[in-house]
Amino acid sequence: MIREDLRNIAIIAHVDHGKTTLVDQMLKQAGTFRQNQVVEERVMDSGALERERGITILAKNTSIHYGGVKINIIDTPGHADFSGEVERVLKMVSGVLILVDAAEGPMPQTRFVTQKALEMGHKLIIVVNKVDRPDARVKEVVDEVLELLMDLNATDDQLESPFVFCSGRAGTSSLDPDVPGADLKPLFETILSHFPPLEMDEKGPLQLLVSSIDYNEYVGRIGIGRIERGAAKPGADVVVCNYNHKDVNTRGKLINLYEIEGLSRVPCESAMAGDIVCFSGLEGINIGDTVCASDCVEPAPFVKISEPTVEMIFSVNDSPFAGKEGKFVTTRHLRDRLYRELLRDVSLRVQDTDSADSFRVAGRGEMHLSILIETMRREGYEFQVSSPKVLFKTIDGQLYEPVERLIVDVPEDGTGPVFQSMGARKGELLHMNAVGSRMRLEFLVPSRGLFGYKSEFLTDTKGEGVMSSVFFEYQPFKGEIDRRSTGSLVAFETGEAVTYGLYNAQGRGTLFITPGTPVYEGMVVGFSPKDEDINVNVCKTKHLTNTRSSASDDALRLITPKRMSLEEALEFINDDELLEVTPKNIRVRKRILDSELRAKARAKAKLGQ
């Protein structure tokens, strides 16, 4: 059967190229909302973290109706750390809109997601977005996209993909870069004409591939996927199987079945091959499973998700302030929450360690893991994490490490410091070219070389630089890289920080805390420009005497402390430090809190070398 009434598409792009804003306008112009309905901006970014950071973290489904055809749309993340979300949802669609910024052109994540779409044989529509930017370079960007497709060995048919020129914010599109558009009709028409109707087997036995998982406390786990064959109905007896584990089959029953209409899930009595549906009733369902008719068990192959490249150790908080601020503080709470995250995030890996209180968590990058940490923290969890480490591989007896493709856009006078930093971090220059009044530099740099680089990069470029990276491949080990050139200011005793103690400590470096902040021995309260740790007593009070003078009573002036975000703290911590995470605070601390024991351990390590 040919489904003339249906198209399934995904929108993929680099971060900040305007996917979610374009989906907003597609929903509005397709009549999903009333004319007078107040709709918040970036309506698909429903999570609190997504709204705060202005990024998409989870792939989300919606649908519109145009010209009698239902178009299922999947809005995907643009950040490289969440590319696992993109890889799995591409299995549900037959066509892909590749969004490219009219000024920035193809970026690292554009290359990555385009490569995945080409490997799966999807048809493409290239959408050049933000054509109304003052610095737009529309024709140059078109050439850059064609170069990228040729570089990725696209087929002749994919090289002939149509271009649509859009302004997502204004809600306009055009097939001619020199003719401004009035609405999104040219985009809708191109989707219907270029993406062919689905050819599906409606009469065969049910086969439904699960590509996403949601959870509802009333109905339990909800599976989301496309029906590859046959039809689904509530109450049907089914078997859950998996292509990679063919010996494990589970029987069950579909309780509820939903179709996606606009931003809502609508109960339906049946759905046929090609439809993207949500269902509940199968409690053990996982991403990559296939729901089959009970009399025909045939698991569908699922895309192989790229492996993680960075790991951290999550452990129970054992600081002197442990258990004072969190709701979930025990090993059982931490373990259950981490393993529950695996059900939704296919790019994450969690393993037990030799210690019952610690778990090894591996992900795609620092942001991937920092989003998990921030989410758990907001849910009331209290724990501590180690500094990020890259995952090495041994191939033919040689050590290999992950290498990333880094692209930076900087003012012309900012290239010197970037070259200097990249040299120290074992970066290798690939390309260098002018883009307008700025320079675009492309490097291959070890993933561990990028740890802690973002804040240094912004300082080097006076806040004007833009950087982005994506995993490239594993390459032979590049040699030692200094993680950090600064030392830590470590609290000498437990108590409450006072102005007098902070005033004396601030001459040693930059502080993180203010007067009144509770501290404990071994807590890091700042950093020193010297490459060594310094013990400071921030709880020290002024000795009182019966002698007074005008000079001694002058107010002590404190320099404004540096407030570190979660990402900055993760970049900052050294191998001998931990990050204590609670719902109310983020504290950096030494692994060994006692200053004498720490000094002995340091001396022992030097002797061992």
Secondary structure, DSSP 8 states (H G I E B T S, - for coil): -EETTEEEEEEEESTTSSHHHHHHHHHHHTTSS-TT----SSTT--SHHHHHHT---S-EEEEEEETTEEEEEEE---SGGGHHHHHHHGGG-SEEEEEEETTT-S-HHHHHHHHHHHHTT-EEEEEEE-TTSTT--HHHHHHHHHHHHHHTT--HHHHT--EEEEETTTTEEESSTTS--SSSHHHHHHHHHHS--EE-BSSS--EEEEEEEEEETTTEEEEEEEEEESEE-TT-EEEEEETTEEEEEEEEE--EEEEEEBTEEEE-S-EETT-EEEEES-TT--TTEEEEETT--------------EEEEEEE--STTTTSS-SB-SHHHHHHHHHHHTTT-TT-EEEE-SSTTEEEEEESSHHHHHHHHHHHHHTTB-EEE---EE--EEETTEEEEEEEEEEEEEEGGGHHHHHHHHHHTT-EEEEEEEETTEEEEEEEEEGGGGTTHHHHHHHHTTT--EEEEEEEEEEE------S-S-EEEEE-SSEE--HHHHHHHTTTSEE---TT-EE-TTEEEEEESSSS-EEE-TT------S---TTTTS-----------HHHHHHH--TTEEEEE-SS-EEEEESS-SHHHHHHHHHHHHHH-
